[in-house]
Amino acid sequence: MEHPIVVPAAPRYDPRIQRAREFDIPDIAALNNIFAPDGLTLIRTEAFVAAHLDGYLLMRDQNENLIGCVALDEYSPSLVELVSLAVAPAAQGQGLGKLLIEAACTLASRRGYPQIFAISLADQLFLDEGFVDSSIQHFPEKIARYKKISRSELSIGKKFCFVRTLSAG
Ligand SMILES: CC(C)(COP(=O)(O)OP(=O)(O)OC[C@H]1O[C@@H](n2cnc3c(N)ncnc32)[C@H](O)[C@@H]1OP(=O)(O)O)[C@@H](O)C(=O)NCCC(=O)NCCS
């Protein structure tokens, strides 16, 4: 009996990370906001995405559909937060989230940030990516900003705060 010919499966995702462009704005907001009802992401309006477009990194599938995003929220020349990390449900569990975190850290490092912080329930994911436990109290700029917007967004008390030291980019 002949052995079957094994053809390597074509990769379902293009692991290249792309910068965001203006026409991506509605799709980015939609992907991020899928997870907002469960409190995993904060609602991001199209206006927020537009204002932070320069800090967004994207991943697409073979049909050019957006399947992953992450962004840098730059508070000051020395303080940056990793935000809007989201992978479409059908694409989760294949390493895309880790690639997006790595790409965000590389971009932050290239921009000269000494460290990057993140607030998330995905604790193991961040610990695996070189982040260590921290406290929101170390980032008063974050507390101040969200107090101005909405107290409910300060329900980050339930979430974990992580920080990663960046090497020079
Ligand atoms: C968190 C998220 C981005 C991870 O994306 P992903 O592509 O599935 O992640 P990866 O495949 O790269 O990594 C999966 C690893 O992360 C861990 N992980 C994923 N989501 C997690 C979560 N919510 N809590 C803890 N660990 C999590 C998995 O256990 C897995 O670990 P393993 O590699 O040891 O098996 C994705 O699940 C998602 O979009 N979730 C909803 C939005 C969200 O929670 N965003 C984070 C806000 S900062």
The ligand as a MOL file (V3000), in Angstrom:
LIG
                    3D

  0  0  0     0  0            999 V3000
M  V30 BEGIN CTAB
M  V30 COUNTS 48 50 0 0 0
M  V30 BEGIN ATOM
M  V30 1 C -5.6480 37.3230 25.1170 0
M  V30 2 C -5.5890 37.0220 23.6180 0
M  V30 3 C -5.1310 38.2670 22.8730 0
M  V30 4 C -4.5750 35.8910 23.4070 0
M  V30 5 O -4.4750 35.6830 22.0030 0
M  V30 6 P -4.0810 34.2380 21.4340 0
M  V30 7 O -3.6890 34.4150 20.0230 0
M  V30 8 O -5.1530 33.2790 21.7550 0
M  V30 9 O -2.8120 33.9230 22.3450 0
M  V30 10 P -1.6040 32.9630 21.9800 0
M  V30 11 O -2.1050 31.8240 21.1430 0
M  V30 12 O -0.4620 33.7410 21.4720 0
M  V30 13 O -1.1800 32.4760 23.4030 0
M  V30 14 C -2.0000 31.6210 24.0190 0
M  V30 15 C -1.4590 31.5000 25.4140 0
M  V30 16 O -1.9680 32.5760 26.1870 0
M  V30 17 C -2.7350 32.0680 27.2410 0
M  V30 18 N -3.9270 32.8960 27.3320 0
M  V30 19 C -4.6940 33.3120 26.3170 0
M  V30 20 N -5.7240 34.0350 26.8080 0
M  V30 21 C -5.5700 34.0510 28.1530 0
M  V30 22 C -6.3040 34.6010 29.2180 0
M  V30 23 N -7.4300 35.3090 29.0070 0
M  V30 24 N -5.8420 34.4210 30.4700 0
M  V30 25 C -4.7070 33.7210 30.6910 0
M  V30 26 N -3.9800 33.1710 29.7180 0
M  V30 27 C -4.4090 33.3300 28.4720 0
M  V30 28 C -3.0900 30.6520 26.8540 0
M  V30 29 O -3.2040 29.8660 28.0090 0
M  V30 30 C -1.9360 30.2150 25.9970 0
M  V30 31 O -0.9010 29.6820 26.7520 0
M  V30 32 P -0.0300 28.4370 26.1610 0
M  V30 33 O 0.6760 28.9550 24.9380 0
M  V30 34 O 0.8890 28.1040 27.2860 0
M  V30 35 O -1.0330 27.3830 25.8400 0
M  V30 36 C -6.9460 36.5240 23.0660 0
M  V30 37 O -7.3640 35.4010 23.8140 0
M  V30 38 C -8.0120 37.5920 23.1250 0
M  V30 39 O -8.1750 38.3810 22.1930 0
M  V30 40 N -8.7750 37.6170 24.2430 0
M  V30 41 C -9.8460 38.5720 24.3990 0
M  V30 42 C -9.3190 39.9740 24.6130 0
M  V30 43 C -8.3130 40.0620 25.7530 0
M  V30 44 O -8.4260 39.4140 26.7770 0
M  V30 45 N -7.3110 40.9260 25.5240 0
M  V30 46 C -6.2610 41.1940 26.4840 0
M  V30 47 C -6.4530 42.5830 27.0010 0
M  V30 48 S -4.8970 43.2910 27.4380 0
M  V30 END ATOM
M  V30 BEGIN BOND
M  V30 1 1 1 2
M  V30 2 1 2 3
M  V30 3 1 2 4
M  V30 4 1 2 36
M  V30 5 1 4 5
M  V30 6 1 5 6
M  V30 7 2 6 7
M  V30 8 1 6 8
M  V30 9 1 6 9
M  V30 10 1 9 10
M  V30 11 2 10 11
M  V30 12 1 10 12
M  V30 13 1 10 13
M  V30 14 1 13 14
M  V30 15 1 14 15
M  V30 16 1 15 16
M  V30 17 1 15 30
M  V30 18 1 16 17
M  V30 19 1 17 18
M  V30 20 1 17 28
M  V30 21 1 18 19
M  V30 22 1 18 27
M  V30 23 2 19 20
M  V30 24 1 20 21
M  V30 25 1 21 22
M  V30 26 2 21 27
M  V30 27 1 22 23
M  V30 28 2 22 24
M  V30 29 1 24 25
M  V30 30 2 25 26
M  V30 31 1 26 27
M  V30 32 1 28 29
M  V30 33 1 28 30
M  V30 34 1 30 31
M  V30 35 1 31 32
M  V30 36 2 32 33
M  V30 37 1 32 34
M  V30 38 1 32 35
M  V30 39 1 36 37
M  V30 40 1 36 38
M  V30 41 2 38 39
M  V30 42 1 38 40
M  V30 43 1 40 41
M  V30 44 1 41 42
M  V30 45 1 42 43
M  V30 46 2 43 44
M  V30 47 1 43 45
M  V30 48 1 45 46
M  V30 49 1 46 47
M  V30 50 1 47 48
M  V30 END BOND
M  V30 END CTAB
M  END
